[in-house]
């Protein structure tokens, strides 16, 4: 029997790569629904090719566009916006839903799917950074599996046989484009230099986060929720080649790591096919001899202060991580618009974070409210700073 899957965010970087994987696994999977954002043209191309039953456009219905002209294939039901995502994530026909959108938009569909007992392949780290306690608790109550797509967490998932025997999680970081550049180089970095990631091809927001190492900070929080480890037992190590995707250390000192070429196809395929493995999109065998050597080093926390801030936010808990995430995201957008410098992202996020009054054990609505007010405050701070300059 084919496994039934829906993709939330099919036109983004992870979504497109997921469809490349699924194209090779047509005898294993049936695509039930595709949901995209503003790139309606690509979404319609995908719909024609993969023939899902439901297609959701990332806009409310009032903005209805001429999709009838965009697609000659009419075999699907057209859905719109948040309501459409709700319908997709309530459809119990799905065996698994791949949540591949970036940002806070991933949280509600994930909760909806969990409510309906549908397993999740999770590529959206904000879901756990914003509301990890609520999401993991609900998943446990409903017997829902959350399989990580993020390459580091996918690696850890593969390395853990008996979680009670594991002492420590070791998350690797490529270090991004400024690893061996000076702090001054980093302070004057252009958007173009920042978006040139040496190892991974990803969306713009996550690529900026990789340059500041905020991405690693968010991944530490993600790991804490996914695997239930205290922050003291999660380490970060810089590994520029991105061959070791992460590792776990067992009680007896044994370390098990997962290795592979840096391609998101492998973790995406693992997450949707778990516990099975298929040849799928594999094009090349791994060669130790070709790689020759692997380097590891401690992160430079002076150059990459976000890692420490994320640990601090994680340990505080409650709405602290949602606040940090929202402030960072707004500052990243301002950087991408050319309004602030790369280093300002940290300064702004830190200031907003320090002013935040943390709510412990928040409800989902309180989390969304903190997210919203934090974004407003961050934008205000940015606008005022620009005015001063
Ligand atoms: Mn990652």
Boltz pocket constraint, residues with backbone or C-beta under 6 A from the ligand:
constraints:
  - pocket:
      binder: B
      contacts: [[A, 150], [A, 151], [A, 152], [A, 219]]
      max_distance: 6.0
